[in-house]
Structures are given as C-alpha cells and as structure tokens.
Amino acid sequence: MVIIEVARECPQLDRLLGEHRWSEFLRKPSQPEKDQVTKVFYCTYSTGRQVQKNGWKRIFVEDAWFKTWSPNNQ
C-alpha cells in the first residue's frame, strides 16, 4: 500500500480515485499486466505528521527511477 500526497486543488481528483484496470490504460499490456488492478482511495490523514505517527515512512520519488521507463511499455 502506498500513500501519495496530492494538492487539494488537483483539478481532476475524482478521476484519480477508484479502480483502474491496467488493461484499459496500458497500450500493450503483458499477460500478467492484463489482470492487474490498482485501487486509489481517499486518505483521511490531514497532515504528513499524522501519516508518520501511524507508522508510514516518507520516501521521495527520484528521477533515476524513471530513466529507463517508457509509457509505451514496449
């Protein structure tokens, strides 16, 4: 499970929330990816400190993680 922080002003927050079937947004999903689903729920923690107090660890996303990644998944 992952908690991400999104600005309250996010214009399409409702599109982010809910169930997302990988086969519906990946261009050429592999066989295992076709059955994958991601579920995004609204989090009721109002501060990062509340999240940390409940045992979550903050890890910042690094650019290097995406250097070899392609949205075309070929």
N, CA, C and O atoms as a Tripos MOL2 file, in Angstrom:
@<TRIPOS>MOLECULE
protein
  296   295    74     0     0
PROTEIN
NO_CHARGES

@<TRIPOS>ATOM
      1 N           0.8430   -1.1600    0.0000 N.3       1 MET1
      2 CA          0.0000    0.0000    0.0000 C.3       1 MET1
      3 C           0.8960    1.2330    0.0000 C.2       1 MET1
      4 O           1.9660    1.2440    0.6080 O.2       1 MET1
      5 N           0.4410    2.2560   -0.6860 N.am      2 VAL2
      6 CA          1.1970    3.4960   -0.8430 C.3       2 VAL2
      7 C           0.2650    4.6610   -0.5420 C.2       2 VAL2
      8 O          -0.8970    4.6600   -0.9480 O.2       2 VAL2
      9 N           0.7790    5.6450    0.1650 N.am      3 ILE3
     10 CA          0.0440    6.8970    0.3730 C.3       3 ILE3
     11 C           0.7810    7.9720   -0.4080 C.2       3 ILE3
     12 O           1.9840    8.1590   -0.2270 O.2       3 ILE3
     13 N           0.0680    8.6810   -1.2780 N.am      4 ILE4
     14 CA          0.6770    9.7840   -2.0190 C.3       4 ILE4
     15 C          -0.0090   11.0850   -1.6130 C.2       4 ILE4
     16 O          -1.1810   11.0960   -1.2380 O.2       4 ILE4
     17 N           0.7270   12.1550   -1.6950 N.am      5 GLU5
     18 CA          0.1840   13.4620   -1.3620 C.3       5 GLU5
     19 C          -0.1970   14.1730   -2.6520 C.2       5 GLU5
     20 O           0.6190   14.3040   -3.5640 O.2       5 GLU5
     21 N          -1.4430   14.6300   -2.7200 N.am      6 VAL6
     22 CA         -1.9520   15.3250   -3.9010 C.3       6 VAL6
     23 C          -2.5120   16.6630   -3.4360 C.2       6 VAL6
     24 O          -3.2270   16.7260   -2.4360 O.2       6 VAL6
     25 N          -2.1960   17.7110   -4.1480 N.am      7 ALA7
     26 CA         -2.7060   19.0400   -3.7960 C.3       7 ALA7
     27 C          -4.2320   19.0390   -3.8040 C.2       7 ALA7
     28 O          -4.8550   18.4470   -4.6850 O.2       7 ALA7
     29 N          -4.8180   19.6950   -2.8300 N.am      8 ARG8
     30 CA         -6.2840   19.7630   -2.7490 C.3       8 ARG8
     31 C          -6.8780   20.4330   -3.9870 C.2       8 ARG8
     32 O          -8.0380   20.2060   -4.3310 O.2       8 ARG8
     33 N          -6.0710   21.2580   -4.6500 N.am      9 GLU9
     34 CA         -6.5500   21.9690   -5.8330 C.3       9 GLU9
     35 C          -6.4830   21.1110   -7.0950 C.2       9 GLU9
     36 O          -6.7880   21.5980   -8.1840 O.2       9 GLU9
     37 N          -6.0970   19.8670   -6.9700 N.am     10 CYS10
     38 CA         -5.9900   18.9780   -8.1400 C.3      10 CYS10
     39 C          -7.3040   19.0340   -8.9180 C.2      10 CYS10
     40 O          -8.3560   18.7050   -8.3690 O.2      10 CYS10
     41 N          -7.2600   19.4480  -10.1990 N.am     11 PRO11
     42 CA         -8.4960   19.6910  -10.9460 C.3      11 PRO11
     43 C          -9.3340   18.4480  -11.2250 C.2      11 PRO11
     44 O         -10.5500   18.5590  -11.3840 O.2      11 PRO11
     45 N          -8.7300   17.2870  -11.2880 N.am     12 GLN12
     46 CA         -9.4990   16.0790  -11.6180 C.3      12 GLN12
     47 C          -9.2630   14.9800  -10.5920 C.2      12 GLN12
     48 O          -9.0080   13.8310  -10.9510 O.2      12 GLN12
     49 N          -9.3470   15.3340   -9.3210 N.am     13 LEU13
     50 CA         -9.1070   14.3720   -8.2540 C.3      13 LEU13
     51 C         -10.0520   13.1810   -8.3590 C.2      13 LEU13
     52 O          -9.6570   12.0530   -8.0650 O.2      13 LEU13
     53 N         -11.2840   13.4160   -8.7700 N.am     14 ASP14
     54 CA        -12.2490   12.3250   -8.8860 C.3      14 ASP14
     55 C         -11.8210   11.2790   -9.9160 C.2      14 ASP14
     56 O         -12.1880   10.1100   -9.7910 O.2      14 ASP14
     57 N         -11.0570   11.6740  -10.9230 N.am     15 ARG15
     58 CA        -10.5690   10.7140  -11.9270 C.3      15 ARG15
     59 C          -9.4370    9.8580  -11.3770 C.2      15 ARG15
     60 O          -9.2190    8.7370  -11.8380 O.2      15 ARG15
     61 N          -8.7150   10.3880  -10.3880 N.am     16 LEU16
     62 CA         -7.6150    9.6660   -9.7750 C.3      16 LEU16
     63 C          -8.1340    8.5740   -8.8340 C.2      16 LEU16
     64 O          -7.5500    7.4940   -8.7420 O.2      16 LEU16
     65 N          -9.2280    8.8660   -8.1430 N.am     17 LEU17
     66 CA         -9.7830    7.9280   -7.1740 C.3      17 LEU17
     67 C         -10.5290    6.7970   -7.8740 C.2      17 LEU17
     68 O         -11.0710    6.9730   -8.9650 O.2      17 LEU17
     69 N         -10.5480    5.6280   -7.2240 N.am     18 GLY18
     70 CA        -11.3070    4.4960   -7.7490 C.3      18 GLY18
     71 C         -10.4260    3.3690   -8.2490 C.2      18 GLY18
     72 O          -9.2310    3.3130   -7.9600 O.2      18 GLY18
     73 N         -11.0430    2.4680   -9.0070 N.am     19 GLU19
     74 CA        -10.3430    1.2910   -9.5330 C.3      19 GLU19
     75 C          -9.8510    1.5540  -10.9550 C.2      19 GLU19
     76 O         -10.5730    2.1080  -11.7840 O.2      19 GLU19
     77 N          -8.6120    1.1460  -11.2200 N.am     20 HIS20
     78 CA         -8.0160    1.3480  -12.5420 C.3      20 HIS20
     79 C          -7.4900    0.0060  -13.0510 C.2      20 HIS20
     80 O          -6.5390   -0.5430  -12.4940 O.2      20 HIS20
     81 N          -8.1010   -0.5130  -14.0930 N.am     21 ARG21
     82 CA         -7.6630   -1.7810  -14.7010 C.3      21 ARG21
     83 C          -6.5300   -1.4850  -15.6760 C.2      21 ARG21
     84 O          -6.6810   -0.6890  -16.6030 O.2      21 ARG21
     85 N          -5.3910   -2.1410  -15.4480 N.am     22 TRP22
     86 CA         -4.2090   -1.8750  -16.2540 C.3      22 TRP22
     87 C          -4.4680   -2.1260  -17.7330 C.2      22 TRP22
     88 O          -3.9160   -1.4330  -18.5880 O.2      22 TRP22
     89 N          -5.3020   -3.1110  -18.0400 N.am     23 SER23
     90 CA         -5.5770   -3.4430  -19.4460 C.3      23 SER23
     91 C          -6.3040   -2.3130  -20.1720 C.2      23 SER23
     92 O          -6.3370   -2.2850  -21.4020 O.2      23 SER23
     93 N          -6.8840   -1.3850  -19.4150 N.am     24 GLU24
     94 CA         -7.6280   -0.2810  -20.0260 C.3      24 GLU24
     95 C          -6.7680    0.9550  -20.2920 C.2      24 GLU24
     96 O          -7.1780    1.8310  -21.0530 O.2      24 GLU24
     97 N          -5.5710    1.0450  -19.6740 N.am     25 PHE25
     98 CA         -4.7570    2.2340  -19.9240 C.3      25 PHE25
     99 C          -3.3560    1.9230  -20.4340 C.2      25 PHE25
    100 O          -2.6780    2.8230  -20.9280 O.2      25 PHE25
    101 N          -2.8980    0.6670  -20.3270 N.am     26 LEU26
    102 CA         -1.6100    0.3090  -20.9320 C.3      26 LEU26
    103 C          -1.8290    0.0110  -22.4070 C.2      26 LEU26
    104 O          -2.8320   -0.6010  -22.7740 O.2      26 LEU26
    105 N          -0.9180    0.4290  -23.2360 N.am     27 ARG27
    106 CA         -1.0840    0.2360  -24.6800 C.3      27 ARG27
    107 C          -0.9130   -1.2190  -25.0920 C.2      27 ARG27
    108 O          -1.7030   -1.7330  -25.8840 O.2      27 ARG27
    109 N           0.0910   -1.8770  -24.5740 N.am     28 LYS28
    110 CA          0.3440   -3.2790  -24.9170 C.3      28 LYS28
    111 C           0.6520   -4.0570  -23.6390 C.2      28 LYS28
    112 O           1.7970   -4.4480  -23.4140 O.2      28 LYS28
    113 N          -0.3570   -4.2820  -22.8040 N.am     29 PRO29
    114 CA         -0.0860   -4.9620  -21.5370 C.3      29 PRO29
    115 C           0.3390   -6.4160  -21.7490 C.2      29 PRO29
    116 O          -0.1820   -7.1140  -22.6180 O.2      29 PRO29
    117 N           1.2910   -6.8480  -20.9360 N.am     30 SER30
    118 CA          1.6900   -8.2560  -20.9650 C.3      30 SER30
    119 C           0.5440   -9.0760  -20.3650 C.2      30 SER30
    120 O          -0.3960   -8.5150  -19.8020 O.2      30 SER30
    121 N           0.6230  -10.3800  -20.4850 N.am     31 GLN31
    122 CA         -0.4430  -11.2290  -19.9590 C.3      31 GLN31
    123 C          -0.6580  -11.0100  -18.4550 C.2      31 GLN31
    124 O          -1.8010  -10.8550  -18.0260 O.2      31 GLN31
    125 N           0.4140  -10.9930  -17.6390 N.am     32 PRO32
    126 CA          0.1910  -10.7390  -16.2060 C.3      32 PRO32
    127 C          -0.3800   -9.3410  -15.9220 C.2      32 PRO32
    128 O          -1.1580   -9.1720  -14.9830 O.2      32 PRO32
    129 N           0.0000   -8.3500  -16.7220 N.am     33 GLU33
    130 CA         -0.4870   -6.9830  -16.5140 C.3      33 GLU33
    131 C          -1.9720   -6.8530  -16.8410 C.2      33 GLU33
    132 O          -2.6560   -6.0070  -16.2660 O.2      33 GLU33
    133 N          -2.4750   -7.6690  -17.7480 N.am     34 LYS34
    134 CA         -3.8820   -7.5760  -18.1530 C.3      34 LYS34
    135 C          -4.8360   -7.7970  -16.9910 C.2      34 LYS34
    136 O          -5.9470   -7.2680  -16.9890 O.2      34 LYS34
    137 N          -4.4110   -8.5760  -16.0030 N.am     35 ASP35
    138 CA         -5.2710   -8.8720  -14.8630 C.3      35 ASP35
    139 C          -5.0360   -7.9530  -13.6650 C.2      35 ASP35
    140 O          -5.7360   -8.0610  -12.6580 O.2      35 ASP35
    141 N          -4.0550   -7.0470  -13.7640 N.am     36 GLN36
    142 CA         -3.7210   -6.1720  -12.6410 C.3      36 GLN36
    143 C          -4.7360   -5.0320  -12.5060 C.2      36 GLN36
    144 O          -5.2650   -4.5190  -13.4930 O.2      36 GLN36
    145 N          -4.9850   -4.6590  -11.2570 N.am     37 VAL37
    146 CA         -5.8950   -3.5650  -10.9410 C.3      37 VAL37
    147 C          -5.2500   -2.7210   -9.8490 C.2      37 VAL37
    148 O          -4.6770   -3.2580   -8.9010 O.2      37 VAL37
    149 N          -5.3420   -1.4170   -9.9790 N.am     38 THR38
    150 CA         -4.8860   -0.5030   -8.9410 C.3      38 THR38
    151 C          -6.1240    0.1710   -8.3630 C.2      38 THR38
    152 O          -7.0030    0.6080   -9.1050 O.2      38 THR38
    153 N          -6.1900    0.2540   -7.0420 N.am     39 LYS39
    154 CA         -7.3200    0.9130   -6.3770 C.3      39 LYS39
    155 C          -6.7960    2.1000   -5.5880 C.2      39 LYS39
    156 O          -5.8900    1.9600   -4.7670 O.2      39 LYS39
    157 N          -7.3720    3.2720   -5.8400 N.am     40 VAL40
    158 CA         -6.9450    4.5040   -5.1880 C.3      40 VAL40
    159 C          -8.0940    5.0010   -4.3190 C.2      40 VAL40
    160 O          -9.2050    5.2280   -4.7990 O.2      40 VAL40
    161 N          -7.8000    5.1660   -3.0230 N.am     41 PHE41
    162 CA         -8.8040    5.6080   -2.0630 C.3      41 PHE41
    163 C          -8.4140    6.9650   -1.4870 C.2      41 PHE41
    164 O          -7.2360    7.3190   -1.4550 O.2      41 PHE41
    165 N          -9.3990    7.7110   -1.0390 N.am     42 TYR42
    166 CA         -9.1550    8.9810   -0.3670 C.3      42 TYR42
    167 C          -8.6140    8.6880    1.0210 C.2      42 TYR42
    168 O          -9.1400    7.8190    1.7160 O.2      42 TYR42
    169 N          -7.5780    9.3940    1.4350 N.am     43 CYS43
    170 CA         -6.9620    9.2070    2.7480 C.3      43 CYS43
    171 C          -7.4580   10.3030    3.6860 C.2      43 CYS43
    172 O          -7.5090   11.4720    3.3050 O.2      43 CYS43
    173 N          -7.8210    9.9280    4.9040 N.am     44 THR44
    174 CA         -8.3610   10.9130    5.8460 C.3      44 THR44
    175 C          -7.2970   11.5850    6.7010 C.2      44 THR44
    176 O          -7.6270   12.4640    7.4970 O.2      44 THR44
    177 N          -6.0300   11.2020    6.5630 N.am     45 TYR45
    178 CA         -4.9700   11.9150    7.2790 C.3      45 TYR45
    179 C          -4.8810   13.3280    6.7050 C.2      45 TYR45
    180 O          -4.8640   13.5090    5.4870 O.2      45 TYR45
    181 N          -4.8240   14.3240    7.5860 N.am     46 SER46
    182 CA         -4.7860   15.7030    7.0880 C.3      46 SER46
    183 C          -3.3840   16.2910    7.0640 C.2      46 SER46
    184 O          -3.1720   17.3590    6.4890 O.2      46 SER46
    185 N          -2.4150   15.6040    7.6850 N.am     47 THR47
    186 CA         -1.0420   16.1040    7.6650 C.3      47 THR47
    187 C          -0.0670   14.9480    7.4570 C.2      47 THR47
    188 O          -0.3740   13.7930    7.7500 O.2      47 THR47
    189 N           1.1010   15.2850    6.9490 N.am     48 GLY48
    190 CA          2.1510   14.2840    6.8010 C.3      48 GLY48
    191 C           2.5710   13.7140    8.1380 C.2      48 GLY48
    192 O           2.9470   12.5460    8.2320 O.2      48 GLY48
    193 N           2.5080   14.5370    9.1720 N.am     49 ARG49
    194 CA          2.8890   14.0780   10.5110 C.3      49 ARG49
    195 C           1.9380   12.9950   11.0120 C.2      49 ARG49
    196 O           2.3840   12.0370   11.6440 O.2      49 ARG49
    197 N           0.6500   13.1240   10.7480 N.am     50 GLN50
    198 CA         -0.3130   12.0830   11.1360 C.3      50 GLN50
    199 C           0.0160   10.7630   10.4610 C.2      50 GLN50
    200 O          -0.0780    9.7000   11.0740 O.2      50 GLN50
    201 N           0.3990   10.8370    9.2080 N.am     51 VAL51
    202 CA          0.7650    9.6410    8.4510 C.3      51 VAL51
    203 C           1.9730    8.9670    9.1110 C.2      51 VAL51
    204 O           1.9700    7.7550    9.3250 O.2      51 VAL51
    205 N           3.0010    9.7550    9.4310 N.am     52 GLN52
    206 CA          4.2110    9.2230   10.0570 C.3      52 GLN52
    207 C           3.9160    8.6330   11.4310 C.2      52 GLN52
    208 O           4.4680    7.5890   11.7780 O.2      52 GLN52
    209 N           3.0710    9.2650   12.2070 N.am     53 LYS53
    210 CA          2.7330    8.7790   13.5520 C.3      53 LYS53
    211 C           2.0320    7.4220   13.5000 C.2      53 LYS53
    212 O           2.0420    6.6740   14.4780 O.2      53 LYS53
    213 N           1.4290    7.1100   12.3610 N.am     54 ASN54
    214 CA          0.7480    5.8240   12.2030 C.3      54 ASN54
    215 C           1.6250    4.7930   11.5170 C.2      54 ASN54
    216 O           1.1280    3.7860   11.0130 O.2      54 ASN54
    217 N           2.9470    5.0430   11.4940 N.am     55 GLY55
    218 CA          3.8880    4.0300   11.0410 C.3      55 GLY55
    219 C           4.3300    4.1020    9.5970 C.2      55 GLY55
    220 O           5.0780    3.2370    9.1410 O.2      55 GLY55
    221 N           3.8850    5.1140    8.8600 N.am     56 TRP56
    222 CA          4.2770    5.2380    7.4640 C.3      56 TRP56
    223 C           5.6090    5.9650    7.3590 C.2      56 TRP56
    224 O           5.8960    6.8630    8.1510 O.2      56 TRP56
    225 N           6.4180    5.5780    6.3870 N.am     57 LYS57
    226 CA          7.7200    6.1960    6.1540 C.3      57 LYS57
    227 C           7.6720    6.9850    4.8540 C.2      57 LYS57
    228 O           7.1830    6.4860    3.8410 O.2      57 LYS57
    229 N           8.1760    8.2140    4.8780 N.am     58 ARG58
    230 CA          8.1970    9.0540    3.6790 C.3      58 ARG58
    231 C           9.4030    8.6920    2.8180 C.2      58 ARG58
    232 O          10.5360    8.6710    3.2990 O.2      58 ARG58
    233 N           9.1530    8.4110    1.5590 N.am     59 ILE59
    234 CA         10.2170    8.1500    0.5830 C.3      59 ILE59
    235 C           9.9390    9.0540   -0.6110 C.2      59 ILE59
    236 O           8.8830    8.9610   -1.2370 O.2      59 ILE59
    237 N          10.8800    9.9200   -0.9190 N.am     60 PHE60
    238 CA         10.7030   10.8430   -2.0290 C.3      60 PHE60
    239 C          10.9940   10.1370   -3.3520 C.2      60 PHE60
    240 O          11.9350    9.3490   -3.4430 O.2      60 PHE60
    241 N          10.1930   10.4160   -4.3700 N.am     61 VAL61
    242 CA         10.3820    9.8570   -5.7010 C.3      61 VAL61
    243 C          11.6550   10.4450   -6.2960 C.2      61 VAL61
    244 O          11.9090   11.6440   -6.1770 O.2      61 VAL61
    245 N          12.4480    9.5990   -6.9320 N.am     62 GLU62
    246 CA         13.6970   10.0460   -7.5380 C.3      62 GLU62
    247 C          13.6100    9.9330   -9.0590 C.2      62 GLU62
    248 O          13.0700    8.9590   -9.5840 O.2      62 GLU62
    249 N          14.1350   10.9170   -9.7530 N.am     63 ASP63
    250 CA         14.1280   10.9220  -11.2200 C.3      63 ASP63
    251 C          14.7730    9.6580  -11.7920 C.2      63 ASP63
    252 O          14.3320    9.1500  -12.8240 O.2      63 ASP63
    253 N          15.8030    9.1550  -11.1360 N.am     64 ALA64
    254 CA         16.5440    7.9940  -11.6290 C.3      64 ALA64
    255 C          15.6500    6.7580  -11.7670 C.2      64 ALA64
    256 O          15.9370    5.8840  -12.5850 O.2      64 ALA64
    257 N          14.5920    6.6740  -10.9950 N.am     65 TRP65
    258 CA         13.6920    5.5180  -11.0770 C.3      65 TRP65
    259 C          13.0340    5.4120  -12.4510 C.2      65 TRP65
    260 O          12.6090    4.3280  -12.8510 O.2      65 TRP65
    261 N          12.9490    6.5170  -13.1660 N.am     66 PHE66
    262 CA         12.2090    6.5470  -14.4290 C.3      66 PHE66
    263 C          13.0970    6.7180  -15.6590 C.2      66 PHE66
    264 O          12.5820    6.8970  -16.7630 O.2      66 PHE66
    265 N          14.3910    6.6680  -15.4990 N.am     67 LYS67
    266 CA         15.3040    6.8910  -16.6290 C.3      67 LYS67
    267 C          15.1380    5.8580  -17.7380 C.2      67 LYS67
    268 O          15.2720    6.2040  -18.9120 O.2      67 LYS67
    269 N          14.8510    4.6080  -17.4040 N.am     68 THR68
    270 CA         14.6880    3.5710  -18.4280 C.3      68 THR68
    271 C          13.2240    3.1940  -18.6420 C.2      68 THR68
    272 O          12.9230    2.2750  -19.4050 O.2      68 THR68
    273 N          12.3270    3.8900  -17.9810 N.am     69 TRP69
    274 CA         10.8970    3.5930  -18.0830 C.3      69 TRP69
    275 C          10.2860    4.3090  -19.2810 C.2      69 TRP69
    276 O          10.6680    5.4370  -19.5930 O.2      69 TRP69
    277 N           9.3490    3.6650  -19.9480 N.am     70 SER70
    278 CA          8.6670    4.2770  -21.0700 C.3      70 SER70
    279 C           7.1550    4.0870  -20.9240 C.2      70 SER70
    280 O           6.7140    2.9820  -20.6100 O.2      70 SER70
    281 N           6.3630    5.1140  -21.1390 N.am     71 PRO71
    282 CA          4.9020    4.9520  -21.0500 C.3      71 PRO71
    283 C           4.3470    4.0900  -22.1750 C.2      71 PRO71
    284 O           3.1880    3.6800  -22.1280 O.2      71 PRO71
    285 N           5.1660    3.8120  -23.1860 N.am     72 ASN72
    286 CA          4.7090    2.9710  -24.3010 C.3      72 ASN72
    287 C           4.7790    1.4930  -23.9860 C.2      72 ASN72
    288 O           4.2870    0.6760  -24.7640 O.2      72 ASN72
    289 N           5.3790    1.1280  -22.8630 N.am     73 ASN73
    290 CA          5.6270   -0.2330  -22.3930 C.3      73 ASN73
    291 C           5.8310   -1.2190  -23.5510 C.2      73 ASN73
    292 O           5.0490   -2.1500  -23.7470 O.2      73 ASN73
    293 N           6.8790   -0.9890  -24.2860 N.am     74 GLN74
    294 CA          7.2360   -1.8820  -25.3930 C.3      74 GLN74
    295 C           8.4760   -2.6650  -25.0370 C.2      74 GLN74
    296 O           8.9450   -3.4760  -25.8360 O.2      74 GLN74
@<TRIPOS>BOND
     1     1     2 1
     2     2     3 1
     3     3     4 2
     4     3     5 am
     5     5     6 1
     6     6     7 1
     7     7     8 2
     8     7     9 am
     9     9    10 1
    10    10    11 1
    11    11    12 2
    12    11    13 am
    13    13    14 1
    14    14    15 1
    15    15    16 2
    16    15    17 am
    17    17    18 1
    18    18    19 1
    19    19    20 2
    20    19    21 am
    21    21    22 1
    22    22    23 1
    23    23    24 2
    24    23    25 am
    25    25    26 1
    26    26    27 1
    27    27    28 2
    28    27    29 am
    29    29    30 1
    30    30    31 1
    31    31    32 2
    32    31    33 am
    33    33    34 1
    34    34    35 1
    35    35    36 2
    36    35    37 am
    37    37    38 1
    38    38    39 1
    39    39    40 2
    40    39    41 am
    41    41    42 1
    42    42    43 1
    43    43    44 2
    44    43    45 am
    45    45    46 1
    46    46    47 1
    47    47    48 2
    48    47    49 am
    49    49    50 1
    50    50    51 1
    51    51    52 2
    52    51    53 am
    53    53    54 1
    54    54    55 1
    55    55    56 2
    56    55    57 am
    57    57    58 1
    58    58    59 1
    59    59    60 2
    60    59    61 am
    61    61    62 1
    62    62    63 1
    63    63    64 2
    64    63    65 am
    65    65    66 1
    66    66    67 1
    67    67    68 2
    68    67    69 am
    69    69    70 1
    70    70    71 1
    71    71    72 2
    72    71    73 am
    73    73    74 1
    74    74    75 1
    75    75    76 2
    76    75    77 am
    77    77    78 1
    78    78    79 1
    79    79    80 2
    80    79    81 am
    81    81    82 1
    82    82    83 1
    83    83    84 2
    84    83    85 am
    85    85    86 1
    86    86    87 1
    87    87    88 2
    88    87    89 am
    89    89    90 1
    90    90    91 1
    91    91    92 2
    92    91    93 am
    93    93    94 1
    94    94    95 1
    95    95    96 2
    96    95    97 am
    97    97    98 1
    98    98    99 1
    99    99   100 2
   100    99   101 am
   101   101   102 1
   102   102   103 1
   103   103   104 2
   104   103   105 am
   105   105   106 1
   106   106   107 1
   107   107   108 2
   108   107   109 am
   109   109   110 1
   110   110   111 1
   111   111   112 2
   112   111   113 am
   113   113   114 1
   114   114   115 1
   115   115   116 2
   116   115   117 am
   117   117   118 1
   118   118   119 1
   119   119   120 2
   120   119   121 am
   121   121   122 1
   122   122   123 1
   123   123   124 2
   124   123   125 am
   125   125   126 1
   126   126   127 1
   127   127   128 2
   128   127   129 am
   129   129   130 1
   130   130   131 1
   131   131   132 2
   132   131   133 am
   133   133   134 1
   134   134   135 1
   135   135   136 2
   136   135   137 am
   137   137   138 1
   138   138   139 1
   139   139   140 2
   140   139   141 am
   141   141   142 1
   142   142   143 1
   143   143   144 2
   144   143   145 am
   145   145   146 1
   146   146   147 1
   147   147   148 2
   148   147   149 am
   149   149   150 1
   150   150   151 1
   151   151   152 2
   152   151   153 am
   153   153   154 1
   154   154   155 1
   155   155   156 2
   156   155   157 am
   157   157   158 1
   158   158   159 1
   159   159   160 2
   160   159   161 am
   161   161   162 1
   162   162   163 1
   163   163   164 2
   164   163   165 am
   165   165   166 1
   166   166   167 1
   167   167   168 2
   168   167   169 am
   169   169   170 1
   170   170   171 1
   171   171   172 2
   172   171   173 am
   173   173   174 1
   174   174   175 1
   175   175   176 2
   176   175   177 am
   177   177   178 1
   178   178   179 1
   179   179   180 2
   180   179   181 am
   181   181   182 1
   182   182   183 1
   183   183   184 2
   184   183   185 am
   185   185   186 1
   186   186   187 1
   187   187   188 2
   188   187   189 am
   189   189   190 1
   190   190   191 1
   191   191   192 2
   192   191   193 am
   193   193   194 1
   194   194   195 1
   195   195   196 2
   196   195   197 am
   197   197   198 1
   198   198   199 1
   199   199   200 2
   200   199   201 am
   201   201   202 1
   202   202   203 1
   203   203   204 2
   204   203   205 am
   205   205   206 1
   206   206   207 1
   207   207   208 2
   208   207   209 am
   209   209   210 1
   210   210   211 1
   211   211   212 2
   212   211   213 am
   213   213   214 1
   214   214   215 1
   215   215   216 2
   216   215   217 am
   217   217   218 1
   218   218   219 1
   219   219   220 2
   220   219   221 am
   221   221   222 1
   222   222   223 1
   223   223   224 2
   224   223   225 am
   225   225   226 1
   226   226   227 1
   227   227   228 2
   228   227   229 am
   229   229   230 1
   230   230   231 1
   231   231   232 2
   232   231   233 am
   233   233   234 1
   234   234   235 1
   235   235   236 2
   236   235   237 am
   237   237   238 1
   238   238   239 1
   239   239   240 2
   240   239   241 am
   241   241   242 1
   242   242   243 1
   243   243   244 2
   244   243   245 am
   245   245   246 1
   246   246   247 1
   247   247   248 2
   248   247   249 am
   249   249   250 1
   250   250   251 1
   251   251   252 2
   252   251   253 am
   253   253   254 1
   254   254   255 1
   255   255   256 2
   256   255   257 am
   257   257   258 1
   258   258   259 1
   259   259   260 2
   260   259   261 am
   261   261   262 1
   262   262   263 1
   263   263   264 2
   264   263   265 am
   265   265   266 1
   266   266   267 1
   267   267   268 2
   268   267   269 am
   269   269   270 1
   270   270   271 1
   271   271   272 2
   272   271   273 am
   273   273   274 1
   274   274   275 1
   275   275   276 2
   276   275   277 am
   277   277   278 1
   278   278   279 1
   279   279   280 2
   280   279   281 am
   281   281   282 1
   282   282   283 1
   283   283   284 2
   284   283   285 am
   285   285   286 1
   286   286   287 1
   287   287   288 2
   288   287   289 am
   289   289   290 1
   290   290   291 1
   291   291   292 2
   292   291   293 am
   293   293   294 1
   294   294   295 1
   295   295   296 2
@<TRIPOS>SUBSTRUCTURE
     1 MET1         2 RESIDUE 1 A MET
     2 VAL2         6 RESIDUE 1 A VAL
     3 ILE3        10 RESIDUE 1 A ILE
     4 ILE4        14 RESIDUE 1 A ILE
     5 GLU5        18 RESIDUE 1 A GLU
     6 VAL6        22 RESIDUE 1 A VAL
     7 ALA7        26 RESIDUE 1 A ALA
     8 ARG8        30 RESIDUE 1 A ARG
     9 GLU9        34 RESIDUE 1 A GLU
    10 CYS10       38 RESIDUE 1 A CYS
    11 PRO11       42 RESIDUE 1 A PRO
    12 GLN12       46 RESIDUE 1 A GLN
    13 LEU13       50 RESIDUE 1 A LEU
    14 ASP14       54 RESIDUE 1 A ASP
    15 ARG15       58 RESIDUE 1 A ARG
    16 LEU16       62 RESIDUE 1 A LEU
    17 LEU17       66 RESIDUE 1 A LEU
    18 GLY18       70 RESIDUE 1 A GLY
    19 GLU19       74 RESIDUE 1 A GLU
    20 HIS20       78 RESIDUE 1 A HIS
    21 ARG21       82 RESIDUE 1 A ARG
    22 TRP22       86 RESIDUE 1 A TRP
    23 SER23       90 RESIDUE 1 A SER
    24 GLU24       94 RESIDUE 1 A GLU
    25 PHE25       98 RESIDUE 1 A PHE
    26 LEU26      102 RESIDUE 1 A LEU
    27 ARG27      106 RESIDUE 1 A ARG
    28 LYS28      110 RESIDUE 1 A LYS
    29 PRO29      114 RESIDUE 1 A PRO
    30 SER30      118 RESIDUE 1 A SER
    31 GLN31      122 RESIDUE 1 A GLN
    32 PRO32      126 RESIDUE 1 A PRO
    33 GLU33      130 RESIDUE 1 A GLU
    34 LYS34      134 RESIDUE 1 A LYS
    35 ASP35      138 RESIDUE 1 A ASP
    36 GLN36      142 RESIDUE 1 A GLN
    37 VAL37      146 RESIDUE 1 A VAL
    38 THR38      150 RESIDUE 1 A THR
    39 LYS39      154 RESIDUE 1 A LYS
    40 VAL40      158 RESIDUE 1 A VAL
    41 PHE41      162 RESIDUE 1 A PHE
    42 TYR42      166 RESIDUE 1 A TYR
    43 CYS43      170 RESIDUE 1 A CYS
    44 THR44      174 RESIDUE 1 A THR
    45 TYR45      178 RESIDUE 1 A TYR
    46 SER46      182 RESIDUE 1 A SER
    47 THR47      186 RESIDUE 1 A THR
    48 GLY48      190 RESIDUE 1 A GLY
    49 ARG49      194 RESIDUE 1 A ARG
    50 GLN50      198 RESIDUE 1 A GLN
    51 VAL51      202 RESIDUE 1 A VAL
    52 GLN52      206 RESIDUE 1 A GLN
    53 LYS53      210 RESIDUE 1 A LYS
    54 ASN54      214 RESIDUE 1 A ASN
    55 GLY55      218 RESIDUE 1 A GLY
    56 TRP56      222 RESIDUE 1 A TRP
    57 LYS57      226 RESIDUE 1 A LYS
    58 ARG58      230 RESIDUE 1 A ARG
    59 ILE59      234 RESIDUE 1 A ILE
    60 PHE60      238 RESIDUE 1 A PHE
    61 VAL61      242 RESIDUE 1 A VAL
    62 GLU62      246 RESIDUE 1 A GLU
    63 ASP63      250 RESIDUE 1 A ASP
    64 ALA64      254 RESIDUE 1 A ALA
    65 TRP65      258 RESIDUE 1 A TRP
    66 PHE66      262 RESIDUE 1 A PHE
    67 LYS67      266 RESIDUE 1 A LYS
    68 THR68      270 RESIDUE 1 A THR
    69 TRP69      274 RESIDUE 1 A TRP
    70 SER70      278 RESIDUE 1 A SER
    71 PRO71      282 RESIDUE 1 A PRO
    72 ASN72      286 RESIDUE 1 A ASN
    73 ASN73      290 RESIDUE 1 A ASN
    74 GLN74      294 RESIDUE 1 A GLN
